[in-house]
Amino acid sequence: MLPAMPLILIAEDESAIADTVLYALRSEGLEAEHCLLGREVVPRVRAGGVDVVVLDVGLPDRSGFDVCRELRSAPEAWVNEVPVIFLTARNDEIDRVLGLELGADDYMAKPFSPRELVARVRARLRRSQASGETGQITTHGDFELDREGHRIRFRGMALELTRYEYMLLAALLQRPGAILSRAQLMDRGWDSDADSADRTVDTHIKTLRAKLRAAGADPDPIRTHRGLGYALEA
Ligand code: CA
């Protein structure tokens, strides 16, 4: 069976923009669906098959930021991981996207070239395909994340990680290249009753880096984005 054609969901209330984007995506051989309202996005993604979401920040019923937050906190990991490209109209929106407090994968400021948007969508698709996924195993470069076994292997060798180190690296591995803020990493890695309020994400990243170095990861695959958070080399 041939693999399904990549499907892009675009949430945009300005029909002229939506039509242009749909046309550009379809003429490049991608499948594209359109919705007008923010509340339609998460149910559509959870129904399956959506590979990338192109999300207008200024939707009529709720902001694209809220929609993205909903996606990232849905119960299904694969819903959390669907790449999001924001469409922004105003500078203050761009500032918020750049802060990446929401785990956006990319953004385009209006007016934009549909061709450029298609190129960005393709880049996201390539990145998802490069991180091959089979069942509970996600591979990325030399890493292999076994979610069921709660193990991460590097070049075939299981890393000896603490629970926090595992959760931080697993969060980074699930979205290679995306910058995750300390708050997002805390959300993913710490229980609400965590007794480690005095320990910071930075401390665990530091010990994690030391273990990766010891395992032969050179250069350091974890990038620090000052003031923003951490990302795994894509
Ligand atoms: Ca709009």
Residues whose N, C-alpha, C, O or C-beta is under 5 A from the ligand:
A	BS01	CA	D13 E14 D56 G58 L59
